């Protein structure tokens, strides 16, 4: 692990290191042994504007891909990006993930038309997806040729927990300390400390108060 890195020799060094430790948990330890962190040999990195913080972990079959005119990807210190997660940036899109945020397997970050900003100390369960754009569906034109549109980027503040299979759409801010229930589709802003669930996601209550949240302009039904 002393020689780990993104270049060819560094990737080879990480491959040798994996021979001596079990998958996942053992390899998380490897990420803490070297400031360059751990990048699984099976991970695919095709991105010219990628910044990695210290002690990051990129798991098996993770893909980080830069499409035409795609913006930067920045992973903060101690980020865990677990197996089969797909990251891509295209025209007008970028991705930032803050330190000590953990991304469980099979998540998707498709940063086109807008940015995705993920804060610090966040827990994101498997199969969550983030889309800071929408796809046109006007009549008279093939779906494949419809233009992409956006209401704005996605912002997830610090200390948020997203349950299994949450989908976050364009123009959404999820406030600090919020919790989103499994399977929710987040189409509107979620305030700090709120618990939300459903399709579309609706506020159930606050983490700081057992009663139902009543906020102006927010549907709690």
ABEGO torsion letter per residue (X at the ends): XAABEABAAAAAAAAAAAAABBBGAAAAAAAAABAAEBBBAABBBBBABBBBBBGBBBBBGBBBBBBBGBBBBBBBBGBBBBBGBBBBBBBGBBBBBBBGBBBBBGBBBBBBGBBBBBBBGBBBBBGBBBBABBBBABBGBBAAABBBBBAEBBBBBBGBBBBBGBBBBBGBBBBBGBBBBBGBBBABBBBBGBBBBEOBBBBABBAABABBBBBBGBBAX
